[in-house]
Amino acid sequence: MMVRKMLRAGFVILVVFAAILVLGRGAAFFSRSVPLVGGAEIGVVRISGVIISSKKPIRQIRELVRDPRIKALVIRINSPGGAVVPSQDIYEEVLKARKKGKPVIASIGTVGASGAYYIASACDRIMASPGSLTGSIGVIMELAEFQDLLKKIGISSEVMKSGALKDAGSPFRPMTPEEKAYLQAILNEMHQQFIQDVAKGRHMSPADLKPLADGRVFTGASAISNHLVDQLGDYQDALDTATKLAHISGPPVIRTFHEKGFLDKMVSSQVNHLWESIEQPPVGFWSVLPVPEFFH
Protein backbone atom coordinates (compact mmCIF):
# COMPACT_ATOMS: atom_id res chain seq x y z
CA MET A 1 0.00 0.00 0.00
CA MET A 2 2.78 2.39 0.97
CA VAL A 3 4.71 1.53 -2.20
CA ARG A 4 1.63 2.27 -4.32
CA LYS A 5 1.19 5.69 -2.69
CA MET A 6 4.83 6.52 -3.27
CA LEU A 7 4.59 5.51 -6.93
CA ARG A 8 1.45 7.59 -7.35
CA ALA A 9 3.10 10.62 -5.74
CA GLY A 10 6.16 10.19 -7.93
CA PHE A 11 3.98 10.00 -11.04
CA VAL A 12 2.16 13.22 -10.08
CA ILE A 13 5.47 15.03 -9.52
CA LEU A 14 6.73 13.81 -12.89
CA VAL A 15 3.60 15.05 -14.69
CA VAL A 16 3.81 18.46 -13.01
CA PHE A 17 7.50 18.76 -13.86
CA ALA A 18 6.82 17.85 -17.49
CA ALA A 19 4.01 20.42 -17.72
CA ILE A 20 6.27 23.15 -16.32
CA LEU A 21 9.01 22.20 -18.79
CA VAL A 22 6.62 22.31 -21.77
CA LEU A 23 5.15 25.67 -20.74
CA GLY A 24 8.60 27.12 -20.17
CA ARG A 25 9.84 25.99 -23.58
CA GLY A 26 6.71 27.33 -25.26
CA ALA A 27 7.13 30.74 -23.68
CA ALA A 28 10.82 30.84 -24.60
CA PHE A 29 10.05 29.90 -28.18
CA PHE A 30 7.67 32.75 -28.88
CA SER A 31 9.07 35.52 -26.71
CA ARG A 32 11.32 36.54 -23.90
CA SER A 33 8.11 37.43 -22.04
CA VAL A 34 4.71 35.79 -22.00
CA PRO A 35 2.53 38.28 -23.95
CA LEU A 36 -0.15 40.14 -22.05
CA VAL A 37 -3.62 39.32 -23.32
CA GLY A 38 -4.73 42.22 -25.50
CA GLY A 39 -1.47 44.13 -24.93
CA ALA A 40 0.44 45.93 -27.68
CA GLU A 41 3.55 44.10 -28.86
CA ILE A 42 6.50 44.61 -31.20
CA GLY A 43 7.77 41.58 -33.08
CA VAL A 44 11.46 41.08 -33.80
CA VAL A 45 12.81 39.03 -36.71
CA ARG A 46 16.56 38.43 -36.91
CA ILE A 47 18.50 38.14 -40.17
CA SER A 48 21.88 36.69 -39.16
CA GLY A 49 24.75 35.15 -41.07
CA VAL A 50 24.85 34.37 -44.77
CA ILE A 51 21.37 34.39 -46.33
CA ILE A 52 20.89 31.01 -47.99
CA SER A 53 17.22 30.32 -47.26
CA SER A 54 14.19 32.58 -46.80
CA LYS A 55 11.93 30.00 -45.13
CA LYS A 56 12.46 30.93 -41.47
CA PRO A 57 12.33 34.75 -41.81
CA ILE A 58 9.23 34.58 -44.01
CA ARG A 59 7.48 32.19 -41.62
CA GLN A 60 8.26 34.48 -38.68
CA ILE A 61 7.14 37.65 -40.49
CA ARG A 62 3.85 36.04 -41.50
CA GLU A 63 3.21 34.78 -37.98
CA LEU A 64 3.75 38.25 -36.55
CA VAL A 65 1.65 39.99 -39.21
CA ARG A 66 -1.32 37.65 -38.55
CA ASP A 67 -1.33 38.47 -34.82
CA PRO A 68 -3.44 41.59 -34.08
CA ARG A 69 -1.43 42.22 -30.90
CA ILE A 70 1.70 42.88 -33.00
CA LYS A 71 1.64 46.57 -33.89
CA ALA A 72 5.09 46.89 -35.51
CA LEU A 73 8.07 44.81 -36.59
CA VAL A 74 11.81 45.29 -36.16
CA ILE A 75 14.10 43.44 -38.57
CA ARG A 76 17.38 43.09 -36.68
CA ILE A 77 20.13 42.56 -39.26
CA ASN A 78 23.65 41.25 -38.80
CA SER A 79 24.46 39.71 -42.18
CA PRO A 80 26.92 40.27 -45.05
CA GLY A 81 24.28 39.22 -47.58
CA GLY A 82 23.73 35.96 -49.44
CA ALA A 83 21.91 34.33 -52.32
CA VAL A 84 19.81 36.49 -54.63
CA VAL A 85 16.42 34.76 -54.55
CA PRO A 86 16.08 34.39 -50.73
CA SER A 87 17.00 38.07 -50.34
CA GLN A 88 14.36 39.05 -52.89
CA ASP A 89 11.73 36.82 -51.27
CA ILE A 90 12.27 38.34 -47.81
CA TYR A 91 12.23 41.85 -49.36
CA GLU A 92 8.80 41.13 -50.86
CA GLU A 93 7.50 39.72 -47.57
CA VAL A 94 8.50 42.89 -45.74
CA LEU A 95 6.60 44.97 -48.32
CA LYS A 96 3.52 42.77 -47.74
CA ALA A 97 3.77 43.37 -43.99
CA ARG A 98 3.84 47.12 -44.57
CA LYS A 99 0.81 46.94 -46.88
CA LYS A 100 -1.10 45.25 -44.05
CA GLY A 101 -0.51 48.25 -41.82
CA LYS A 102 2.47 47.03 -39.78
CA PRO A 103 5.34 49.57 -39.57
CA VAL A 104 8.68 47.82 -40.16
CA ILE A 105 12.01 49.16 -38.91
CA ALA A 106 15.37 47.78 -40.05
CA SER A 107 18.04 47.80 -37.35
CA ILE A 108 21.54 47.13 -38.70
CA GLY A 109 24.12 45.83 -36.25
CA THR A 110 27.75 45.16 -37.16
CA VAL A 111 26.98 44.57 -40.82
CA GLY A 112 23.92 44.75 -43.05
CA ALA A 113 25.30 44.67 -46.56
CA SER A 114 24.48 43.41 -50.03
CA GLY A 115 21.48 41.02 -49.85
CA ALA A 116 20.91 42.04 -46.22
CA TYR A 117 20.73 45.69 -47.26
CA TYR A 118 18.36 44.63 -50.05
CA ILE A 119 15.99 43.42 -47.29
CA ALA A 120 16.51 46.55 -45.18
CA SER A 121 15.56 48.79 -48.10
CA ALA A 122 12.02 47.36 -48.03
CA CYS A 123 11.45 48.68 -44.49
CA ASP A 124 9.77 51.96 -43.52
CA ARG A 125 12.96 53.17 -41.90
CA ILE A 126 16.57 51.99 -41.70
CA MET A 127 18.65 52.57 -38.56
CA ALA A 128 22.32 51.75 -38.09
CA SER A 129 25.16 52.42 -35.68
CA PRO A 130 27.83 54.91 -36.82
CA GLY A 131 30.31 52.09 -37.47
CA SER A 132 27.88 49.63 -39.06
CA LEU A 133 28.86 48.43 -42.53
CA THR A 134 26.09 48.64 -45.09
CA GLY A 135 25.44 49.15 -48.79
CA SER A 136 27.51 46.85 -51.06
CA ILE A 137 24.87 46.99 -53.79
CA GLY A 138 26.17 44.52 -56.32
CA VAL A 139 26.11 40.89 -57.46
CA ILE A 140 28.98 38.42 -57.50
CA MET A 141 29.59 34.94 -58.81
CA GLU A 142 32.81 33.03 -58.09
CA LEU A 143 33.81 29.86 -59.92
CA ALA A 144 36.90 27.70 -59.43
CA GLU A 145 38.81 26.17 -62.33
CA PHE A 146 41.11 23.28 -61.45
CA GLN A 147 41.82 21.58 -64.76
CA ASP A 148 45.61 21.72 -64.23
CA LEU A 149 45.30 20.17 -60.77
CA LEU A 150 43.29 17.24 -62.13
CA LYS A 151 45.89 16.65 -64.83
CA LYS A 152 48.63 16.41 -62.20
CA ILE A 153 46.81 13.65 -60.36
CA GLY A 154 45.75 11.84 -63.51
CA ILE A 155 42.06 12.67 -63.59
CA SER A 156 40.27 13.79 -66.74
CA SER A 157 36.69 14.89 -67.32
CA GLU A 158 34.44 14.14 -70.26
CA VAL A 159 31.15 16.03 -70.63
CA MET A 160 28.17 15.15 -72.78
CA LYS A 161 25.65 17.94 -73.31
CA SER A 162 22.79 18.96 -75.56
CA GLY A 163 23.18 22.74 -75.31
CA ALA A 164 26.23 24.86 -76.06
CA LEU A 165 25.99 26.76 -72.74
CA LYS A 166 24.76 23.89 -70.56
CA ASP A 167 28.08 23.51 -68.72
CA ALA A 168 29.08 27.19 -68.70
CA GLY A 169 31.20 27.78 -65.60
CA SER A 170 32.42 24.18 -65.40
CA PRO A 171 35.43 23.89 -63.07
CA PHE A 172 36.97 21.27 -65.39
CA ARG A 173 37.98 23.72 -68.15
CA PRO A 174 38.50 27.43 -68.81
CA MET A 175 35.45 29.43 -69.87
CA THR A 176 35.07 30.57 -73.45
CA PRO A 177 34.49 34.27 -74.26
CA GLU A 178 30.87 33.43 -75.18
CA GLU A 179 30.30 31.81 -71.76
CA LYS A 180 31.80 34.77 -69.92
CA ALA A 181 29.56 37.15 -71.84
CA TYR A 182 26.53 34.96 -71.11
CA LEU A 183 27.16 34.84 -67.34
CA GLN A 184 28.05 38.54 -67.21
CA ALA A 185 24.72 39.37 -68.86
CA ILE A 186 22.91 37.45 -66.11
CA LEU A 187 24.90 39.30 -63.43
CA ASN A 188 24.07 42.64 -65.04
CA GLU A 189 20.36 41.80 -65.11
CA MET A 190 20.37 40.81 -61.44
CA HIS A 191 22.30 43.98 -60.57
CA GLN A 192 19.64 46.04 -62.33
CA GLN A 193 16.92 44.25 -60.34
CA PHE A 194 18.85 45.07 -57.15
CA ILE A 195 19.08 48.75 -58.08
CA GLN A 196 15.41 48.99 -59.08
CA ASP A 197 14.16 47.38 -55.84
CA VAL A 198 16.41 49.37 -53.52
CA ALA A 199 15.49 52.60 -55.34
CA LYS A 200 11.81 51.73 -54.89
CA GLY A 201 12.22 51.00 -51.19
CA ARG A 202 14.32 54.12 -50.55
CA HIS A 203 12.11 56.42 -52.67
CA MET A 204 15.04 57.27 -54.93
CA SER A 205 15.40 57.25 -58.68
CA PRO A 206 17.52 54.41 -60.10
CA ALA A 207 19.70 57.07 -61.76
CA ASP A 208 20.50 58.65 -58.37
CA LEU A 209 21.20 55.28 -56.77
CA LYS A 210 23.37 53.86 -59.57
CA PRO A 211 26.59 55.78 -58.65
CA LEU A 212 26.36 54.23 -55.16
CA ALA A 213 25.68 50.73 -56.50
CA ASP A 214 29.20 49.72 -57.50
CA GLY A 215 29.59 47.20 -54.67
CA ARG A 216 31.22 49.57 -52.17
CA VAL A 217 30.30 49.50 -48.48
CA PHE A 218 29.45 52.53 -46.35
CA THR A 219 29.62 53.12 -42.63
CA GLY A 220 26.33 53.94 -40.96
CA ALA A 221 27.45 57.57 -40.61
CA SER A 222 28.32 58.00 -44.30
CA ALA A 223 25.25 56.02 -45.41
CA ILE A 224 23.00 58.75 -43.99
CA SER A 225 24.46 61.43 -46.25
CA ASN A 226 23.93 59.10 -49.21
CA HIS A 227 20.28 58.44 -48.24
CA LEU A 228 20.92 54.72 -47.68
CA VAL A 229 20.15 54.97 -43.94
CA ASP A 230 17.59 57.20 -42.22
CA GLN A 231 19.07 57.68 -38.77
CA LEU A 232 21.74 56.47 -36.38
CA GLY A 233 20.76 54.30 -33.46
CA ASP A 234 21.17 50.91 -31.85
CA TYR A 235 18.69 48.06 -31.36
CA GLN A 236 16.94 49.76 -28.44
CA ASP A 237 16.58 52.95 -30.47
CA ALA A 238 14.94 50.90 -33.23
CA LEU A 239 12.47 49.45 -30.73
CA ASP A 240 11.68 52.97 -29.48
CA THR A 241 11.15 54.19 -33.05
CA ALA A 242 8.87 51.24 -33.82
CA THR A 243 6.87 52.06 -30.67
CA LYS A 244 6.36 55.65 -31.85
CA LEU A 245 5.44 54.69 -35.42
CA ALA A 246 2.89 52.20 -34.11
CA HIS A 247 1.43 54.85 -31.74
CA ILE A 248 1.90 52.59 -28.73
CA SER A 249 1.52 54.31 -25.38
CA GLY A 250 3.60 52.79 -22.62
CA PRO A 251 6.29 50.11 -22.91
CA PRO A 252 5.25 47.34 -25.33
CA VAL A 253 5.97 43.63 -24.96
CA ILE A 254 8.88 42.63 -27.21
CA ARG A 255 8.26 39.30 -28.90
CA THR A 256 11.36 37.54 -30.16
CA PHE A 257 11.81 34.06 -31.54
CA HIS A 258 13.83 31.39 -29.80
CA GLU A 259 17.45 31.28 -30.94
CA LYS A 260 18.96 27.79 -31.11
CA GLY A 261 22.29 26.90 -29.52
CA PHE A 262 25.36 26.09 -31.61
CA LEU A 263 24.81 22.31 -31.53
CA ASP A 264 21.12 22.65 -32.41
CA LYS A 265 21.96 24.97 -35.32
CA MET A 266 24.59 22.58 -36.65
CA VAL A 267 22.31 19.53 -36.48
CA SER A 268 19.24 21.30 -37.89
CA SER A 269 21.32 22.79 -40.69
CA GLN A 270 22.43 19.35 -41.81
CA VAL A 271 18.90 17.96 -41.53
CA ASN A 272 17.44 20.88 -43.54
CA HIS A 273 20.13 20.50 -46.19
CA LEU A 274 19.34 16.79 -46.52
CA TRP A 275 15.58 17.44 -46.65
CA GLU A 276 15.92 20.15 -49.30
CA SER A 277 18.08 17.85 -51.42
CA ILE A 278 15.31 15.24 -51.23
CA GLU A 279 12.58 17.81 -52.00
CA GLN A 280 14.54 19.35 -54.88
CA PRO A 281 16.88 16.80 -56.44
CA PRO A 282 19.76 18.20 -58.51
CA VAL A 283 18.72 19.22 -62.03
CA GLY A 284 21.48 20.03 -64.47
CA PHE A 285 25.02 21.04 -63.67
CA TRP A 286 24.38 24.26 -61.77
CA SER A 287 23.06 22.49 -58.70
CA VAL A 288 26.35 20.72 -58.01
CA LEU A 289 28.80 23.58 -58.59
CA PRO A 290 30.82 24.66 -55.49
CA VAL A 291 29.03 28.06 -55.62
CA PRO A 292 25.63 27.16 -57.13
CA GLU A 293 23.98 30.59 -57.01
CA PHE A 294 24.60 34.23 -57.72
CA PHE A 295 25.18 36.18 -54.53
CA HIS A 296 24.48 39.71 -53.39
C-alpha beads as a LAMMPS data file, in Angstrom:
LAMMPS data file: protein, C-alpha beads

296 atoms
295 bonds

1 atom types
1 bond types

-500.0 500.0 xlo xhi
-500.0 500.0 ylo yhi
-500.0 500.0 zlo zhi

Masses

1 110.0

Atoms # bond

1 1 1 0.000 0.000 0.000
2 1 1 2.782 2.391 0.967
3 1 1 4.708 1.531 -2.204
4 1 1 1.633 2.267 -4.324
5 1 1 1.189 5.688 -2.687
6 1 1 4.832 6.519 -3.266
7 1 1 4.593 5.507 -6.927
8 1 1 1.450 7.594 -7.351
9 1 1 3.097 10.625 -5.739
10 1 1 6.158 10.186 -7.930
11 1 1 3.983 9.997 -11.036
12 1 1 2.158 13.219 -10.085
13 1 1 5.465 15.029 -9.520
14 1 1 6.734 13.806 -12.885
15 1 1 3.599 15.047 -14.694
16 1 1 3.814 18.461 -13.005
17 1 1 7.503 18.759 -13.858
18 1 1 6.818 17.848 -17.494
19 1 1 4.007 20.415 -17.721
20 1 1 6.267 23.151 -16.319
21 1 1 9.006 22.198 -18.791
22 1 1 6.616 22.308 -21.770
23 1 1 5.150 25.665 -20.738
24 1 1 8.596 27.121 -20.173
25 1 1 9.842 25.986 -23.578
26 1 1 6.706 27.326 -25.265
27 1 1 7.133 30.741 -23.679
28 1 1 10.823 30.843 -24.603
29 1 1 10.046 29.901 -28.185
30 1 1 7.671 32.754 -28.876
31 1 1 9.066 35.516 -26.713
32 1 1 11.318 36.539 -23.898
33 1 1 8.109 37.434 -22.043
34 1 1 4.706 35.794 -21.998
35 1 1 2.532 38.282 -23.952
36 1 1 -0.146 40.139 -22.046
37 1 1 -3.615 39.321 -23.320
38 1 1 -4.733 42.222 -25.500
39 1 1 -1.470 44.130 -24.934
40 1 1 0.442 45.929 -27.681
41 1 1 3.552 44.099 -28.864
42 1 1 6.497 44.614 -31.197
43 1 1 7.772 41.581 -33.081
44 1 1 11.462 41.076 -33.800
45 1 1 12.812 39.025 -36.710
46 1 1 16.558 38.429 -36.911
47 1 1 18.501 38.136 -40.166
48 1 1 21.879 36.686 -39.162
49 1 1 24.754 35.151 -41.066
50 1 1 24.846 34.373 -44.772
51 1 1 21.366 34.393 -46.326
52 1 1 20.893 31.011 -47.985
53 1 1 17.219 30.318 -47.257
54 1 1 14.191 32.581 -46.795
55 1 1 11.933 29.999 -45.127
56 1 1 12.455 30.932 -41.474
57 1 1 12.331 34.755 -41.806
58 1 1 9.226 34.582 -44.010
59 1 1 7.480 32.189 -41.618
60 1 1 8.264 34.483 -38.682
61 1 1 7.143 37.653 -40.486
62 1 1 3.850 36.038 -41.503
63 1 1 3.213 34.775 -37.985
64 1 1 3.750 38.251 -36.552
65 1 1 1.645 39.985 -39.213
66 1 1 -1.316 37.655 -38.550
67 1 1 -1.330 38.472 -34.823
68 1 1 -3.438 41.591 -34.078
69 1 1 -1.426 42.222 -30.903
70 1 1 1.701 42.883 -32.997
71 1 1 1.638 46.572 -33.886
72 1 1 5.086 46.892 -35.513
73 1 1 8.070 44.810 -36.592
74 1 1 11.812 45.287 -36.161
75 1 1 14.096 43.437 -38.571
76 1 1 17.380 43.092 -36.681
77 1 1 20.135 42.558 -39.258
78 1 1 23.648 41.249 -38.796
79 1 1 24.464 39.707 -42.180
80 1 1 26.916 40.272 -45.046
81 1 1 24.281 39.219 -47.582
82 1 1 23.729 35.960 -49.439
83 1 1 21.905 34.331 -52.321
84 1 1 19.812 36.488 -54.633
85 1 1 16.423 34.755 -54.552
86 1 1 16.083 34.386 -50.730
87 1 1 16.995 38.067 -50.338
88 1 1 14.363 39.050 -52.892
89 1 1 11.730 36.822 -51.265
90 1 1 12.272 38.343 -47.814
91 1 1 12.232 41.846 -49.361
92 1 1 8.804 41.127 -50.859
93 1 1 7.502 39.717 -47.572
94 1 1 8.503 42.895 -45.741
95 1 1 6.600 44.967 -48.317
96 1 1 3.519 42.774 -47.745
97 1 1 3.766 43.373 -43.987
98 1 1 3.836 47.123 -44.566
99 1 1 0.812 46.937 -46.879
100 1 1 -1.102 45.253 -44.052
101 1 1 -0.506 48.247 -41.825
102 1 1 2.467 47.032 -39.778
103 1 1 5.340 49.565 -39.574
104 1 1 8.678 47.819 -40.162
105 1 1 12.013 49.159 -38.908
106 1 1 15.372 47.782 -40.050
107 1 1 18.040 47.797 -37.347
108 1 1 21.541 47.135 -38.700
109 1 1 24.121 45.830 -36.247
110 1 1 27.747 45.164 -37.163
111 1 1 26.978 44.574 -40.818
112 1 1 23.918 44.748 -43.049
113 1 1 25.300 44.673 -46.556
114 1 1 24.479 43.405 -50.033
115 1 1 21.477 41.023 -49.852
116 1 1 20.906 42.040 -46.216
117 1 1 20.731 45.693 -47.263
118 1 1 18.358 44.626 -50.048
119 1 1 15.986 43.418 -47.288
120 1 1 16.508 46.546 -45.177
121 1 1 15.558 48.790 -48.095
122 1 1 12.024 47.358 -48.029
123 1 1 11.448 48.683 -44.486
124 1 1 9.766 51.957 -43.524
125 1 1 12.964 53.168 -41.900
126 1 1 16.573 51.993 -41.695
127 1 1 18.650 52.572 -38.563
128 1 1 22.319 51.751 -38.093
129 1 1 25.156 52.422 -35.680
130 1 1 27.826 54.905 -36.815
131 1 1 30.312 52.088 -37.465
132 1 1 27.883 49.632 -39.061
133 1 1 28.863 48.435 -42.531
134 1 1 26.087 48.637 -45.087
135 1 1 25.435 49.146 -48.793
136 1 1 27.513 46.849 -51.055
137 1 1 24.870 46.990 -53.785
138 1 1 26.172 44.524 -56.321
139 1 1 26.114 40.891 -57.460
140 1 1 28.981 38.424 -57.495
141 1 1 29.593 34.936 -58.815
142 1 1 32.806 33.032 -58.092
143 1 1 33.809 29.860 -59.915
144 1 1 36.898 27.703 -59.427
145 1 1 38.806 26.171 -62.327
146 1 1 41.106 23.277 -61.451
147 1 1 41.823 21.575 -64.761
148 1 1 45.610 21.718 -64.230
149 1 1 45.304 20.170 -60.766
150 1 1 43.294 17.238 -62.133
151 1 1 45.886 16.652 -64.827
152 1 1 48.629 16.412 -62.200
153 1 1 46.809 13.647 -60.357
154 1 1 45.749 11.841 -63.510
155 1 1 42.060 12.672 -63.593
156 1 1 40.274 13.793 -66.738
157 1 1 36.689 14.893 -67.315
158 1 1 34.441 14.143 -70.262
159 1 1 31.153 16.032 -70.634
160 1 1 28.170 15.151 -72.785
161 1 1 25.652 17.940 -73.309
162 1 1 22.791 18.961 -75.556
163 1 1 23.175 22.745 -75.313
164 1 1 26.227 24.861 -76.065
165 1 1 25.989 26.756 -72.740
166 1 1 24.762 23.889 -70.558
167 1 1 28.085 23.511 -68.721
168 1 1 29.081 27.190 -68.695
169 1 1 31.199 27.775 -65.598
170 1 1 32.416 24.182 -65.405
171 1 1 35.427 23.890 -63.067
172 1 1 36.972 21.269 -65.385
173 1 1 37.983 23.715 -68.145
174 1 1 38.503 27.427 -68.808
175 1 1 35.448 29.426 -69.866
176 1 1 35.067 30.573 -73.451
177 1 1 34.489 34.271 -74.258
178 1 1 30.875 33.429 -75.178
179 1 1 30.297 31.813 -71.764
180 1 1 31.802 34.768 -69.922
181 1 1 29.557 37.154 -71.845
182 1 1 26.530 34.962 -71.106
183 1 1 27.164 34.841 -67.344
184 1 1 28.049 38.539 -67.212
185 1 1 24.721 39.372 -68.856
186 1 1 22.907 37.453 -66.108
187 1 1 24.900 39.297 -63.433
188 1 1 24.071 42.637 -65.043
189 1 1 20.363 41.804 -65.112
190 1 1 20.373 40.814 -61.438
191 1 1 22.296 43.978 -60.572
192 1 1 19.641 46.035 -62.330
193 1 1 16.919 44.253 -60.338
194 1 1 18.851 45.066 -57.151
195 1 1 19.083 48.754 -58.078
196 1 1 15.406 48.989 -59.081
197 1 1 14.155 47.380 -55.844
198 1 1 16.412 49.367 -53.519
199 1 1 15.488 52.598 -55.336
200 1 1 11.809 51.728 -54.894
201 1 1 12.220 51.005 -51.190
202 1 1 14.325 54.125 -50.548
203 1 1 12.112 56.424 -52.669
204 1 1 15.036 57.270 -54.928
205 1 1 15.396 57.254 -58.678
206 1 1 17.519 54.414 -60.095
207 1 1 19.704 57.066 -61.759
208 1 1 20.503 58.651 -58.371
209 1 1 21.198 55.278 -56.775
210 1 1 23.371 53.861 -59.567
211 1 1 26.585 55.779 -58.646
212 1 1 26.357 54.230 -55.163
213 1 1 25.676 50.728 -56.504
214 1 1 29.196 49.718 -57.500
215 1 1 29.590 47.200 -54.666
216 1 1 31.222 49.567 -52.168
217 1 1 30.300 49.500 -48.480
218 1 1 29.445 52.529 -46.351
219 1 1 29.618 53.116 -42.631
220 1 1 26.335 53.943 -40.964
221 1 1 27.453 57.570 -40.609
222 1 1 28.321 58.002 -44.297
223 1 1 25.250 56.023 -45.414
224 1 1 23.003 58.746 -43.993
225 1 1 24.465 61.431 -46.252
226 1 1 23.927 59.098 -49.206
227 1 1 20.278 58.441 -48.240
228 1 1 20.922 54.716 -47.676
229 1 1 20.146 54.974 -43.940
230 1 1 17.587 57.202 -42.224
231 1 1 19.068 57.680 -38.765
232 1 1 21.741 56.471 -36.379
233 1 1 20.755 54.299 -33.461
234 1 1 21.168 50.906 -31.850
235 1 1 18.693 48.062 -31.359
236 1 1 16.937 49.756 -28.438
237 1 1 16.580 52.946 -30.469
238 1 1 14.944 50.900 -33.230
239 1 1 12.466 49.451 -30.726
240 1 1 11.681 52.969 -29.481
241 1 1 11.151 54.194 -33.051
242 1 1 8.866 51.240 -33.815
243 1 1 6.871 52.065 -30.673
244 1 1 6.360 55.648 -31.851
245 1 1 5.439 54.690 -35.419
246 1 1 2.886 52.199 -34.109
247 1 1 1.427 54.852 -31.736
248 1 1 1.904 52.585 -28.728
249 1 1 1.518 54.307 -25.380
250 1 1 3.603 52.786 -22.616
251 1 1 6.291 50.113 -22.907
252 1 1 5.255 47.336 -25.331
253 1 1 5.968 43.634 -24.957
254 1 1 8.875 42.631 -27.208
255 1 1 8.257 39.298 -28.903
256 1 1 11.363 37.536 -30.156
257 1 1 11.811 34.055 -31.540
258 1 1 13.833 31.392 -29.799
259 1 1 17.452 31.276 -30.941
260 1 1 18.961 27.791 -31.113
261 1 1 22.286 26.903 -29.519
262 1 1 25.358 26.094 -31.613
263 1 1 24.814 22.309 -31.532
264 1 1 21.115 22.646 -32.413
265 1 1 21.959 24.965 -35.319
266 1 1 24.587 22.578 -36.647
267 1 1 22.308 19.527 -36.482
268 1 1 19.238 21.297 -37.886
269 1 1 21.321 22.795 -40.693
270 1 1 22.434 19.350 -41.812
271 1 1 18.895 17.960 -41.533
272 1 1 17.444 20.876 -43.536
273 1 1 20.126 20.502 -46.194
274 1 1 19.340 16.787 -46.519
275 1 1 15.583 17.440 -46.646
276 1 1 15.921 20.146 -49.299
277 1 1 18.084 17.854 -51.423
278 1 1 15.306 15.243 -51.235
279 1 1 12.578 17.814 -51.999
280 1 1 14.536 19.347 -54.882
281 1 1 16.882 16.796 -56.440
282 1 1 19.758 18.201 -58.505
283 1 1 18.722 19.217 -62.027
284 1 1 21.483 20.029 -64.474
285 1 1 25.018 21.037 -63.673
286 1 1 24.380 24.262 -61.767
287 1 1 23.058 22.494 -58.697
288 1 1 26.350 20.718 -58.012
289 1 1 28.798 23.584 -58.587
290 1 1 30.818 24.661 -55.495
291 1 1 29.032 28.060 -55.619
292 1 1 25.631 27.164 -57.135
293 1 1 23.977 30.590 -57.008
294 1 1 24.600 34.226 -57.722
295 1 1 25.177 36.176 -54.531
296 1 1 24.476 39.710 -53.390

Bonds

1 1 1 2
2 1 2 3
3 1 3 4
4 1 4 5
5 1 5 6
6 1 6 7
7 1 7 8
8 1 8 9
9 1 9 10
10 1 10 11
11 1 11 12
12 1 12 13
13 1 13 14
14 1 14 15
15 1 15 16
16 1 16 17
17 1 17 18
18 1 18 19
19 1 19 20
20 1 20 21
21 1 21 22
22 1 22 23
23 1 23 24
24 1 24 25
25 1 25 26
26 1 26 27
27 1 27 28
28 1 28 29
29 1 29 30
30 1 30 31
31 1 31 32
32 1 32 33
33 1 33 34
34 1 34 35
35 1 35 36
36 1 36 37
37 1 37 38
38 1 38 39
39 1 39 40
40 1 40 41
41 1 41 42
42 1 42 43
43 1 43 44
44 1 44 45
45 1 45 46
46 1 46 47
47 1 47 48
48 1 48 49
49 1 49 50
50 1 50 51
51 1 51 52
52 1 52 53
53 1 53 54
54 1 54 55
55 1 55 56
56 1 56 57
57 1 57 58
58 1 58 59
59 1 59 60
60 1 60 61
61 1 61 62
62 1 62 63
63 1 63 64
64 1 64 65
65 1 65 66
66 1 66 67
67 1 67 68
68 1 68 69
69 1 69 70
70 1 70 71
71 1 71 72
72 1 72 73
73 1 73 74
74 1 74 75
75 1 75 76
76 1 76 77
77 1 77 78
78 1 78 79
79 1 79 80
80 1 80 81
81 1 81 82
82 1 82 83
83 1 83 84
84 1 84 85
85 1 85 86
86 1 86 87
87 1 87 88
88 1 88 89
89 1 89 90
90 1 90 91
91 1 91 92
92 1 92 93
93 1 93 94
94 1 94 95
95 1 95 96
96 1 96 97
97 1 97 98
98 1 98 99
99 1 99 100
100 1 100 101
101 1 101 102
102 1 102 103
103 1 103 104
104 1 104 105
105 1 105 106
106 1 106 107
107 1 107 108
108 1 108 109
109 1 109 110
110 1 110 111
111 1 111 112
112 1 112 113
113 1 113 114
114 1 114 115
115 1 115 116
116 1 116 117
117 1 117 118
118 1 118 119
119 1 119 120
120 1 120 121
121 1 121 122
122 1 122 123
123 1 123 124
124 1 124 125
125 1 125 126
126 1 126 127
127 1 127 128
128 1 128 129
129 1 129 130
130 1 130 131
131 1 131 132
132 1 132 133
133 1 133 134
134 1 134 135
135 1 135 136
136 1 136 137
137 1 137 138
138 1 138 139
139 1 139 140
140 1 140 141
141 1 141 142
142 1 142 143
143 1 143 144
144 1 144 145
145 1 145 146
146 1 146 147
147 1 147 148
148 1 148 149
149 1 149 150
150 1 150 151
151 1 151 152
152 1 152 153
153 1 153 154
154 1 154 155
155 1 155 156
156 1 156 157
157 1 157 158
158 1 158 159
159 1 159 160
160 1 160 161
161 1 161 162
162 1 162 163
163 1 163 164
164 1 164 165
165 1 165 166
166 1 166 167
167 1 167 168
168 1 168 169
169 1 169 170
170 1 170 171
171 1 171 172
172 1 172 173
173 1 173 174
174 1 174 175
175 1 175 176
176 1 176 177
177 1 177 178
178 1 178 179
179 1 179 180
180 1 180 181
181 1 181 182
182 1 182 183
183 1 183 184
184 1 184 185
185 1 185 186
186 1 186 187
187 1 187 188
188 1 188 189
189 1 189 190
190 1 190 191
191 1 191 192
192 1 192 193
193 1 193 194
194 1 194 195
195 1 195 196
196 1 196 197
197 1 197 198
198 1 198 199
199 1 199 200
200 1 200 201
201 1 201 202
202 1 202 203
203 1 203 204
204 1 204 205
205 1 205 206
206 1 206 207
207 1 207 208
208 1 208 209
209 1 209 210
210 1 210 211
211 1 211 212
212 1 212 213
213 1 213 214
214 1 214 215
215 1 215 216
216 1 216 217
217 1 217 218
218 1 218 219
219 1 219 220
220 1 220 221
221 1 221 222
222 1 222 223
223 1 223 224
224 1 224 225
225 1 225 226
226 1 226 227
227 1 227 228
228 1 228 229
229 1 229 230
230 1 230 231
231 1 231 232
232 1 232 233
233 1 233 234
234 1 234 235
235 1 235 236
236 1 236 237
237 1 237 238
238 1 238 239
239 1 239 240
240 1 240 241
241 1 241 242
242 1 242 243
243 1 243 244
244 1 244 245
245 1 245 246
246 1 246 247
247 1 247 248
248 1 248 249
249 1 249 250
250 1 250 251
251 1 251 252
252 1 252 253
253 1 253 254
254 1 254 255
255 1 255 256
256 1 256 257
257 1 257 258
258 1 258 259
259 1 259 260
260 1 260 261
261 1 261 262
262 1 262 263
263 1 263 264
264 1 264 265
265 1 265 266
266 1 266 267
267 1 267 268
268 1 268 269
269 1 269 270
270 1 270 271
271 1 271 272
272 1 272 273
273 1 273 274
274 1 274 275
275 1 275 276
276 1 276 277
277 1 277 278
278 1 278 279
279 1 279 280
280 1 280 281
281 1 281 282
282 1 282 283
283 1 283 284
284 1 284 285
285 1 285 286
286 1 286 287
287 1 287 288
288 1 288 289
289 1 289 290
290 1 290 291
291 1 291 292
292 1 292 293
293 1 293 294
294 1 294 295
295 1 295 296
